[in-house]
Amino acid sequence: MIHLNDVSITYSGELSAVLSNVTLTVPEGELCLVVGPSGSGKTTLLRLLNGL
């Protein structure tokens, strides 16, 4: 299972958060798609989940 609770990420030097107050639960065995426009934080979210 993947669980995030109220996660926010701001890159150094930036004024606003790339991810703000994200809460997400993906049960084991479930498929989750991450979609959104360019610059919406998809890659940041996946890097967070991967521990990069």
C-alpha positions in Angstrom: 0.0 0.0 0.0 1.1 3.6 -0.7 -0.2 6.3 1.7 0.5 10.0 1.7 -1.1 12.3 4.2 -1.1 16.1 3.8 2.3 16.2 1.8 3.6 19.4 0.4 6.8 20.0 -1.5 8.5 23.3 -2.3 11.8 23.4 -4.2 14.5 25.7 -2.7 14.3 29.2 -4.2 10.7 28.8 -5.1 7.8 30.7 -3.4 5.0 28.3 -4.1 4.6 24.6 -3.5 4.8 22.2 -6.4 2.6 19.8 -4.4 0.3 21.2 -1.8 -1.6 19.2 0.9 -1.6 16.0 -1.1 -3.4 13.0 0.5 -3.3 9.7 -1.4 -3.9 6.1 -0.7 -3.3 3.3 -3.2 -4.2 -0.1 -1.9 -1.9 -3.1 -2.6 -2.6 -4.6 -6.1 -4.4 -1.4 -7.3 -3.4 0.5 -10.5 -3.2 4.2 -10.2 -2.7 6.6 -13.1 -1.1 10.0 -12.5 -2.3 12.5 -15.1 -2.3 16.3 -15.5 -1.0 19.1 -17.5 2.7 20.0 -17.8 4.1 21.4 -14.6 1.4 20.1 -12.4 3.8 18.0 -10.2 3.4 14.5 -11.7 7.1 13.8 -11.9 7.7 15.3 -8.4 5.0 13.0 -7.0 6.5 9.9 -8.6 10.1 10.9 -7.4 8.7 11.3 -3.9 7.2 7.9 -4.0 10.4 6.4 -5.4 12.5 8.2 -2.7 14.6 10.3 -5.1 
